[in-house]
Amino acid sequence: MKSSVITFPGSNCDRDMDVALTKFGFKNKMVWHNDKELPKSDLIVLPGGFSYGDYLRCGSMASKSKIMHSVINFAKSGGLVMGICNGFQILVESGLVPGVLLRNKYLQFICKNVHVKVENKDNTFFKNLDKKVLEFHIAHNEGNYFCTNDQLKEIEDNNQIAIYYCDQNGNTNDQINPNGSIKNIAGIFNKEKNVLGMMPHPERMIDESLSGEDGSIFFKNLLNNIK
Amino acid sequence: MKVSAVITLKKDVLDPQGKVIHETLDGMGFNSVNEVRQGKYFEIDVKENDPKKAKDLVEDMCKKLLANLVIENYKIIETQ
């Protein structure tokens, strides 16, 4: 299976993502933001980082870069696109997934492990996943998911909420919400479920001795689902 | 000509920075503040001398890049 990771100026999780995808069997290519054409891919990943120094709004400049025209066309024709952290911010700014990511509610950069509950397994990203709660890592300043009431109703009606921040038993409540996100939302899909944006970093959880392996579970499962 | 755009957060969007600024002002003795909302101001010099066209151009920029209409409103001010 072929994947492509887009590098924007200021991306800093692009190589981690390359390591993770390669480790679990993807043939991965790195793609520069100024390129126009995407290599033939089964999965496109927009990685984490601080593209364009987070100028204007996080992800806003990167969402207008040359390669994004191809990424948007790829997504609109049903291709799998995943945006992690800053990649999620780029996805909302490009309009591929609804809503926005505001500054964290308590104005702090958050860097810690969190648990997330996988709500919807009726999609390529989480189908057949045998765990309901995963431990991932978050590191962000703007991860506070927000959308209008009308958008919230629409994403709930269409089962577009992918993952929620929760405790290790899968309970979601205000105490466990790290950044003030509406409904503890940590990740959402587009309507067709071929685009996933999420703040947590699965690529940071792929080494047994360093981090635990919930990221490994996620990537192995994803590869099997794409095959 | 120069055209300015002011971007403000919509009414229902939480503005934690504005809230902290409000509290700090309060602590400094400015006790008559009801609310503070932080926004952005852009001064854009466009190659266009017709005021209407210049404003339309900046409005298009606001819609496509400068503002995120999910959370922000924009106001165009003709400055020169």
Contacts between the chains, C-beta under 8 A, distances in Angstrom:
chain1	res1	chain2	res2	distance
A	56	B	65	7.4
A	56	B	66	7.3
A	57	B	68	5.9
A	60	B	65	6.6
A	60	B	68	7.3
A	64	B	65	6.6
A	93	B	68	7.1
A	99	B	70	6.7
A	100	B	68	5.7
A	100	B	70	4.9
A	100	B	71	5.3
A	102	B	13	7.2
A	102	B	14	7.0
A	102	B	71	7.0
A	103	B	16	6.1
A	103	B	17	6.9
A	104	B	16	7.9
A	105	B	14	7.0
A	105	B	16	6.0
A	106	B	16	7.2
A	107	B	16	5.3
A	107	B	17	6.9
A	107	B	20	6.6
A	144	B	14	7.9
A	146	B	13	6.7
A	146	B	14	7.7
A	146	B	70	7.6
A	146	B	71	6.5
A	147	B	70	6.7
A	148	B	70	6.5
A	151	B	70	7.5
A	180	B	14	7.2
